[in-house]
Amino acid sequence: MSDKEPKSLSGLITDSQSGLGRLAREAAARVALSERLRDALEPELAEHLSACNLREDGTLVLLASGPEWATRLRFESDRLLQLCRQHNPQAARVRVRVSPAD
């Protein structure tokens, strides 16, 4: 297949050289991180951890569904940072943010 022929979407996503492939890997890593961290929290709090991201500068960003849940996540931030470091040793700090309302 030449570069000018169209590729299937699944081919673009699985292609390690494509932008979509890179985005798919990053999304999968964020989902896995979110799941690991939610598993470490009590169920009521885990339900309000909207998403997680580990930035290139080592900042673990936690998104909470509301300000009260953000406060509770801040109390857990040291433990969550240690858990994150098991798979991502570059994690250096935690920032908790409130996700915008839907």
N, CA, C and O atoms as a GROMACS GRO file, in nm:
protein
  408
    1MET      N    1   0.085  -0.117   0.000
    1MET     CA    2   0.000   0.000   0.000
    1MET      C    3   0.089   0.124   0.000
    1MET      O    4   0.182   0.135   0.081
    2SER      N    5   0.063   0.214  -0.088
    2SER     CA    6   0.142   0.336  -0.093
    2SER      C    7   0.092   0.434   0.012
    2SER      O    8  -0.017   0.417   0.068
    3ASP      N    9   0.172   0.539   0.040
    3ASP     CA   10   0.135   0.639   0.138
    3ASP      C   11   0.013   0.720   0.096
    3ASP      O   12  -0.052   0.783   0.180
    4LYS      N   13  -0.019   0.718  -0.033
    4LYS     CA   14  -0.131   0.799  -0.083
    4LYS      C   15  -0.264   0.725  -0.076
    4LYS      O   16  -0.369   0.786  -0.093
    5GLU      N   17  -0.260   0.596  -0.050
    5GLU     CA   18  -0.383   0.519  -0.039
    5GLU      C   19  -0.441   0.539   0.100
    5GLU      O   20  -0.366   0.550   0.197
    6PRO      N   21  -0.574   0.544   0.111
    6PRO     CA   22  -0.636   0.562   0.243
    6PRO      C   23  -0.610   0.441   0.332
    6PRO      O   24  -0.603   0.327   0.286
    7LYS      N   25  -0.596   0.468   0.462
    7LYS     CA   26  -0.578   0.362   0.561
    7LYS      C   27  -0.705   0.351   0.643
    7LYS      O   28  -0.781   0.447   0.657
    8SER      N   29  -0.726   0.234   0.698
    8SER     CA   30  -0.843   0.216   0.784
    8SER      C   31  -0.818   0.286   0.917
    8SER      O   32  -0.703   0.309   0.956
    9LEU      N   33  -0.925   0.320   0.986
    9LEU     CA   34  -0.912   0.387   1.115
    9LEU      C   35  -0.839   0.298   1.214
    9LEU      O   36  -0.753   0.345   1.288
   10SER      N   37  -0.871   0.169   1.216
   10SER     CA   38  -0.802   0.078   1.308
   10SER      C   39  -0.654   0.070   1.276
   10SER      O   40  -0.571   0.056   1.366
   11GLY      N   41  -0.620   0.079   1.148
   11GLY     CA   42  -0.478   0.080   1.109
   11GLY      C   43  -0.407   0.204   1.156
   11GLY      O   44  -0.292   0.197   1.199
   12LEU      N   45  -0.474   0.319   1.149
   12LEU     CA   46  -0.414   0.443   1.197
   12LEU      C   47  -0.394   0.442   1.348
   12LEU      O   48  -0.292   0.491   1.398
   13ILE      N   49  -0.491   0.386   1.421
   13ILE     CA   50  -0.483   0.383   1.566
   13ILE      C   51  -0.372   0.289   1.614
   13ILE      O   52  -0.304   0.320   1.711
   14THR      N   53  -0.355   0.178   1.547
   14THR     CA   54  -0.253   0.082   1.590
   14THR      C   55  -0.115   0.112   1.534
   14THR      O   56  -0.016   0.053   1.579
   15ASP      N   57  -0.106   0.202   1.438
   15ASP     CA   58   0.023   0.240   1.379
   15ASP      C   59   0.102   0.324   1.480
   15ASP      O   60   0.060   0.433   1.516
   16SER      N   61   0.214   0.272   1.524
   16SER     CA   62   0.294   0.341   1.626
   16SER      C   63   0.353   0.472   1.577
   16SER      O   64   0.393   0.556   1.658
   17GLN      N   65   0.358   0.492   1.446
   17GLN     CA   66   0.416   0.613   1.390
   17GLN      C   67   0.312   0.723   1.366
   17GLN      O   68   0.348   0.838   1.341
   18SER      N   69   0.184   0.690   1.375
   18SER     CA   70   0.081   0.789   1.345
   18SER      C   71   0.046   0.871   1.469
   18SER      O   72   0.065   0.826   1.582
   19GLY      N   73  -0.004   0.989   1.446
   19GLY     CA   74  -0.052   1.073   1.555
   19GLY      C   75  -0.167   1.009   1.630
   19GLY      O   76  -0.175   1.019   1.753
   20LEU      N   77  -0.256   0.943   1.556
   20LEU     CA   78  -0.368   0.876   1.622
   20LEU      C   79  -0.319   0.760   1.709
   20LEU      O   80  -0.374   0.736   1.816
   21GLY      N   81  -0.218   0.690   1.663
   21GLY     CA   82  -0.162   0.582   1.743
   21GLY      C   83  -0.104   0.632   1.874
   21GLY      O   84  -0.123   0.571   1.979
   22ARG      N   85  -0.033   0.745   1.866
   22ARG     CA   86   0.024   0.805   1.987
   22ARG      C   87  -0.087   0.848   2.082
   22ARG      O   88  -0.079   0.824   2.203
   23LEU      N   89  -0.191   0.912   2.029
   23LEU     CA   90  -0.304   0.956   2.112
   23LEU      C   91  -0.375   0.837   2.176
   23LEU      O   92  -0.416   0.844   2.292
   24ALA      N   93  -0.389   0.729   2.101
   24ALA     CA   94  -0.454   0.609   2.155
   24ALA      C   95  -0.373   0.551   2.271
   24ALA      O   96  -0.430   0.509   2.371
   25ARG      N   97  -0.241   0.548   2.257
   25ARG     CA   98  -0.155   0.496   2.366
   25ARG      C   99  -0.164   0.586   2.489
   25ARG      O  100  -0.173   0.536   2.602
   26GLU      N  101  -0.162   0.718   2.468
   26GLU     CA  102  -0.172   0.812   2.580
   26GLU      C  103  -0.307   0.798   2.651
   26GLU      O  104  -0.313   0.801   2.774
   27ALA      N  105  -0.413   0.783   2.575
   27ALA     CA  106  -0.546   0.767   2.635
   27ALA      C  107  -0.553   0.638   2.716
   27ALA      O  108  -0.608   0.636   2.826
   28ALA      N  109  -0.497   0.531   2.662
   28ALA     CA  110  -0.497   0.403   2.734
   28ALA      C  111  -0.417   0.414   2.864
   28ALA      O  112  -0.456   0.357   2.965
   29ALA      N  113  -0.304   0.486   2.860
   29ALA     CA  114  -0.223   0.504   2.981
   29ALA      C  115  -0.299   0.585   3.086
   29ALA      O  116  -0.291   0.555   3.205
   30ARG      N  117  -0.373   0.687   3.044
   30ARG     CA  118  -0.452   0.767   3.138
   30ARG      C  119  -0.564   0.685   3.201
   30ARG      O  120  -0.590   0.696   3.320
   31VAL      N  121  -0.629   0.603   3.120
   31VAL     CA  122  -0.736   0.517   3.172
   31VAL      C  123  -0.679   0.419   3.274
   31VAL      O  124  -0.738   0.398   3.380
   32ALA      N  125  -0.566   0.358   3.242
   32ALA     CA  126  -0.503   0.262   3.334
   32ALA      C  127  -0.463   0.329   3.464
   32ALA      O  128  -0.484   0.274   3.572
   33LEU      N  129  -0.405   0.448   3.456
   33LEU     CA  130  -0.367   0.523   3.576
   33LEU      C  131  -0.489   0.556   3.659
   33LEU      O  132  -0.488   0.539   3.781
   34SER      N  133  -0.594   0.603   3.595
   34SER     CA  134  -0.718   0.637   3.667
   34SER      C  135  -0.774   0.514   3.738
   34SER      O  136  -0.817   0.523   3.853
   35GLU      N  137  -0.774   0.401   3.671
   35GLU     CA  138  -0.826   0.279   3.732
   35GLU      C  139  -0.743   0.235   3.851
   35GLU      O  140  -0.799   0.196   3.954
   36ARG      N  141  -0.609   0.242   3.839
   36ARG     CA  142  -0.522   0.205   3.951
   36ARG      C  143  -0.548   0.293   4.072
   36ARG      O  144  -0.557   0.245   4.184
   37LEU      N  145  -0.560   0.424   4.048
   37LEU     CA  146  -0.580   0.516   4.159
   37LEU      C  147  -0.719   0.501   4.220
   37LEU      O  148  -0.734   0.508   4.341
   38ARG      N  149  -0.820   0.480   4.137
   38ARG     CA  150  -0.956   0.460   4.191
   38ARG      C  151  -0.961   0.334   4.277
   38ARG      O  152  -1.027   0.332   4.381
   39ASP      N  153  -0.890   0.230   4.234
   39ASP     CA  154  -0.888   0.105   4.311
   39ASP      C  155  -0.829   0.125   4.450
   39ASP      O  156  -0.860   0.048   4.541
   40ALA      N  157  -0.745   0.226   4.467
   40ALA     CA  158  -0.680   0.251   4.596
   40ALA      C  159  -0.765   0.338   4.688
   40ALA      O  160  -0.733   0.354   4.806
   41LEU      N  161  -0.872   0.393   4.635
   41LEU     CA  162  -0.957   0.482   4.714
   41LEU      C  163  -1.080   0.408   4.764
   41LEU      O  164  -1.120   0.306   4.709
   42GLU      N  165  -1.140   0.463   4.870
   42GLU     CA  166  -1.268   0.408   4.914
   42GLU      C  167  -1.369   0.432   4.802
   42GLU      O  168  -1.359   0.532   4.731
   43PRO      N  169  -1.466   0.343   4.787
   43PRO     CA  170  -1.559   0.352   4.673
   43PRO      C  171  -1.629   0.487   4.659
   43PRO      O  172  -1.644   0.536   4.547
   44GLU      N  173  -1.672   0.546   4.768
   44GLU     CA  174  -1.743   0.673   4.759
   44GLU      C  175  -1.655   0.783   4.699
   44GLU      O  176  -1.702   0.862   4.618
   45LEU      N  177  -1.529   0.787   4.738
   45LEU     CA  178  -1.436   0.887   4.685
   45LEU      C  179  -1.393   0.852   4.543
   45LEU      O  180  -1.381   0.940   4.458
   46ALA      N  181  -1.370   0.724   4.517
   46ALA     CA  182  -1.328   0.679   4.384
   46ALA      C  183  -1.430   0.720   4.277
   46ALA      O  184  -1.393   0.752   4.164
   47GLU      N  185  -1.555   0.718   4.313
   47GLU     CA  186  -1.662   0.755   4.221
   47GLU      C  187  -1.650   0.900   4.174
   47GLU      O  188  -1.699   0.936   4.067
   48HIS      N  189  -1.584   0.984   4.255
   48HIS     CA  190  -1.574   1.127   4.224
   48HIS      C  191  -1.437   1.168   4.170
   48HIS      O  192  -1.410   1.287   4.153
   49LEU      N  193  -1.352   1.070   4.143
   49LEU     CA  194  -1.227   1.096   4.073
   49LEU      C  195  -1.258   1.086   3.924
   49LEU      O  196  -1.266   0.976   3.869
   50SER      N  197  -1.275   1.200   3.859
   50SER     CA  198  -1.321   1.203   3.720
   50SER      C  199  -1.216   1.151   3.623
   50SER      O  200  -1.248   1.074   3.532
   51ALA      N  201  -1.091   1.192   3.641
   51ALA     CA  202  -0.984   1.153   3.550
   51ALA      C  203  -0.849   1.183   3.613
   51ALA      O  204  -0.840   1.256   3.711
   52CYS      N  205  -0.746   1.127   3.554
   52CYS     CA  206  -0.608   1.151   3.599
   52CYS      C  207  -0.520   1.171   3.476
   52CYS      O  208  -0.549   1.124   3.367
   53ASN      N  209  -0.412   1.243   3.499
   53ASN     CA  210  -0.313   1.263   3.394
   53ASN      C  211  -0.177   1.283   3.460
   53ASN      O  212  -0.167   1.348   3.564
   54LEU      N  213  -0.075   1.227   3.402
   54LEU     CA  214   0.061   1.252   3.447
   54LEU      C  215   0.130   1.336   3.340
   54LEU      O  216   0.157   1.288   3.230
   55ARG      N  217   0.157   1.461   3.372
   55ARG     CA  218   0.220   1.552   3.278
   55ARG      C  219   0.369   1.519   3.262
   55ARG      O  220   0.428   1.451   3.346
   56GLU      N  221   0.427   1.569   3.155
   56GLU     CA  222   0.569   1.545   3.128
   56GLU      C  223   0.659   1.602   3.238
   56GLU      O  224   0.769   1.551   3.260
   57ASP      N  225   0.614   1.707   3.308
   57ASP     CA  226   0.695   1.766   3.413
   57ASP      C  227   0.684   1.691   3.546
   57ASP      O  228   0.740   1.734   3.647
   58GLY      N  229   0.612   1.577   3.547
   58GLY     CA  230   0.601   1.495   3.667
   58GLY      C  231   0.482   1.530   3.755
   58GLY      O  232   0.470   1.476   3.866
   59THR      N  233   0.395   1.617   3.710
   59THR     CA  234   0.278   1.654   3.788
   59THR      C  235   0.164   1.555   3.762
   59THR      O  236   0.122   1.536   3.648
   60LEU      N  237   0.117   1.493   3.869
   60LEU     CA  238   0.001   1.407   3.863
   60LEU      C  239  -0.121   1.496   3.884
   60LEU      O  240  -0.138   1.554   3.991
   61VAL      N  241  -0.205   1.505   3.784
   61VAL     CA  242  -0.325   1.589   3.791
   61VAL      C  243  -0.444   1.499   3.816
   61VAL      O  244  -0.471   1.406   3.740
   62LEU      N  245  -0.517   1.528   3.923
   62LEU     CA  246  -0.638   1.455   3.958
   62LEU      C  247  -0.757   1.548   3.938
   62LEU      O  248  -0.756   1.660   3.987
   63LEU      N  249  -0.858   1.503   3.866
   63LEU     CA  250  -0.978   1.582   3.845
   63LEU      C  251  -1.090   1.526   3.932
   63LEU      O  252  -1.126   1.408   3.922
   64ALA      N  253  -1.145   1.612   4.017
   64ALA     CA  254  -1.254   1.574   4.106
   64ALA      C  255  -1.384   1.631   4.054
   64ALA      O  256  -1.385   1.732   3.984
   65SER      N  257  -1.495   1.565   4.087
   65SER     CA  258  -1.624   1.608   4.036
   65SER      C  259  -1.681   1.731   4.106
   65SER      O  260  -1.779   1.789   4.060
   66GLY      N  261  -1.621   1.771   4.217
   66GLY     CA  262  -1.668   1.890   4.288
   66GLY      C  263  -1.564   1.933   4.390
   66GLY      O  264  -1.470   1.859   4.419
   67PRO      N  265  -1.580   2.054   4.446
   67PRO     CA  266  -1.480   2.106   4.538
   67PRO      C  267  -1.464   2.023   4.666
   67PRO      O  268  -1.353   2.008   4.717
   68GLU      N  269  -1.575   1.969   4.717
   68GLU     CA  270  -1.566   1.888   4.839
   68GLU      C  271  -1.487   1.760   4.814
   68GLU      O  272  -1.414   1.714   4.902
   69TRP      N  273  -1.501   1.703   4.694
   69TRP     CA  274  -1.428   1.582   4.659
   69TRP      C  275  -1.281   1.614   4.630
   69TRP      O  276  -1.193   1.532   4.656
   70ALA      N  277  -1.255   1.731   4.576
   70ALA     CA  278  -1.117   1.774   4.553
   70ALA      C  279  -1.043   1.785   4.687
   70ALA      O  280  -0.927   1.746   4.697
   71THR      N  281  -1.111   1.837   4.787
   71THR     CA  282  -1.051   1.849   4.920
   71THR      C  283  -1.017   1.711   4.974
   71THR      O  284  -0.908   1.690   5.028
   72ARG      N  285  -1.108   1.618   4.961
   72ARG     CA  286  -1.082   1.482   5.010
   72ARG      C  287  -0.967   1.416   4.933
   72ARG      O  288  -0.887   1.344   4.992
   73LEU      N  289  -0.960   1.441   4.803
   73LEU     CA  290  -0.849   1.385   4.724
   73LEU      C  291  -0.716   1.445   4.768
   73LEU      O  292  -0.614   1.376   4.767
   74ARG      N  293  -0.715   1.572   4.805
   74ARG     CA  294  -0.591   1.634   4.852
   74ARG      C  295  -0.538   1.562   4.977
   74ARG      O  296  -0.416   1.549   4.994
   75PHE      N  297  -0.628   1.517   5.063
   75PHE     CA  298  -0.585   1.442   5.182
   75PHE      C  299  -0.521   1.309   5.145
   75PHE      O  300  -0.440   1.256   5.221
   76GLU      N  301  -0.558   1.256   5.031
   76GLU     CA  302  -0.504   1.127   4.983
   76GLU      C  303  -0.386   1.145   4.888
   76GLU      O  304  -0.331   1.046   4.839
   77SER      N  305  -0.346   1.267   4.860
   77SER     CA  306  -0.250   1.292   4.752
   77SER      C  307  -0.114   1.226   4.774
   77SER      O  308  -0.056   1.175   4.678
   78ASP      N  309  -0.062   1.224   4.896
   78ASP     CA  310   0.068   1.159   4.918
   78ASP      C  311   0.062   1.010   4.885
   78ASP      O  312   0.152   0.956   4.821
   79ARG      N  313  -0.043   0.945   4.931
   79ARG     CA  314  -0.059   0.801   4.905
   79ARG      C  315  -0.078   0.775   4.756
   79ARG      O  316  -0.022   0.679   4.702
   80LEU      N  317  -0.158   0.858   4.689
   80LEU     CA  318  -0.180   0.840   4.546
   80LEU      C  319  -0.053   0.866   4.465
   80LEU      O  320  -0.029   0.801   4.364
   81LEU      N  321   0.027   0.962   4.509
   81LEU     CA  322   0.154   0.990   4.442
   81LEU      C  323   0.247   0.869   4.454
   81LEU      O  324   0.312   0.831   4.356
   82GLN      N  325   0.254   0.809   4.571
   82GLN     CA  326   0.338   0.690   4.589
   82GLN      C  327   0.291   0.575   4.501
   82GLN      O  328   0.372   0.503   4.442
   83LEU      N  329   0.160   0.558   4.492
   83LEU     CA  330   0.105   0.454   4.406
   83LEU      C  331   0.138   0.480   4.259
   83LEU      O  332   0.174   0.389   4.186
   84CYS      N  333   0.125   0.605   4.217
   84CYS     CA  334   0.157   0.642   4.080
   84CYS      C  335   0.304   0.614   4.049
   84CYS      O  336   0.337   0.570   3.939
   85ARG      N  337   0.392   0.641   4.145
   85ARG     CA  338   0.536   0.622   4.124
   85ARG      C  339   0.574   0.476   4.103
   85ARG      O  340   0.682   0.449   4.050
   86GLN      N  341   0.490   0.383   4.143
   86GLN     CA  342   0.520   0.241   4.120
   86GLN      C  343   0.531   0.210   3.971
   86GLN      O  344   0.611   0.125   3.931
   87HIS      N  345   0.454   0.278   3.889
   87HIS     CA  346   0.457   0.257   3.744
   87HIS      C  347   0.519   0.375   3.670
   87HIS      O  348   0.560   0.362   3.554
   88ASN      N  349   0.524   0.490   3.736
   88ASN     CA  350   0.573   0.613   3.674
   88ASN      C  351   0.668   0.683   3.771
   88ASN      O  352   0.626   0.777   3.840
   89PRO      N  353   0.794   0.641   3.780
   89PRO     CA  354   0.886   0.697   3.879
   89PRO      C  355   0.909   0.847   3.864
   89PRO      O  356   0.957   0.911   3.958
   90GLN      N  357   0.875   0.905   3.749
   90GLN     CA  358   0.896   1.048   3.728
   90GLN      C  359   0.790   1.134   3.799
   90GLN      O  360   0.805   1.256   3.803
   91ALA      N  361   0.686   1.073   3.854
   91ALA     CA  362   0.582   1.149   3.925
   91ALA      C  363   0.645   1.220   4.045
   91ALA      O  364   0.710   1.157   4.128
   92ALA      N  365   0.624   1.350   4.052
   92ALA     CA  366   0.692   1.430   4.154
   92ALA      C  367   0.598   1.509   4.244
   92ALA      O  368   0.633   1.540   4.358
   93ARG      N  369   0.481   1.542   4.196
   93ARG     CA  370   0.390   1.628   4.273
   93ARG      C  371   0.248   1.599   4.229
   93ARG      O  372   0.224   1.538   4.125
   94VAL      N  373   0.153   1.644   4.311
   94VAL     CA  374   0.011   1.623   4.280
   94VAL      C  375  -0.058   1.758   4.273
   94VAL      O  376  -0.033   1.848   4.353
   95ARG      N  377  -0.146   1.769   4.176
   95ARG     CA  378  -0.232   1.887   4.166
   95ARG      C  379  -0.375   1.834   4.152
   95ARG      O  380  -0.404   1.753   4.064
   96VAL      N  381  -0.461   1.882   4.238
   96VAL     CA  382  -0.601   1.840   4.234
   96VAL      C  383  -0.683   1.956   4.180
   96VAL      O  384  -0.671   2.070   4.226
   97ARG      N  385  -0.765   1.927   4.083
   97ARG     CA  386  -0.849   2.030   4.019
   97ARG      C  387  -0.993   1.983   4.019
   97ARG      O  388  -1.021   1.864   4.027
   98VAL      N  389  -1.082   2.077   4.010
   98VAL     CA  390  -1.224   2.045   3.998
   98VAL      C  391  -1.257   2.043   3.850
   98VAL      O  392  -1.229   2.139   3.778
   99SER      N  393  -1.318   1.934   3.804
   99SER     CA  394  -1.354   1.927   3.662
   99SER      C  395  -1.477   2.013   3.638
   99SER      O  396  -1.564   2.025   3.724
  100PRO      N  397  -1.484   2.072   3.521
  100PRO     CA  398  -1.598   2.157   3.490
  100PRO      C  399  -1.727   2.077   3.490
  100PRO      O  400  -1.728   1.959   3.457
  101ALA      N  401  -1.835   2.142   3.526
  101ALA     CA  402  -1.966   2.077   3.527
  101ALA      C  403  -2.008   2.042   3.385
  101ALA      O  404  -1.976   2.113   3.290
  102ASP      N  405  -2.079   1.932   3.372
  102ASP     CA  406  -2.127   1.889   3.239
  102ASP      C  407  -2.240   1.977   3.191
  102ASP      O  408  -2.292   1.955   3.082
   0.00000   0.00000   0.00000
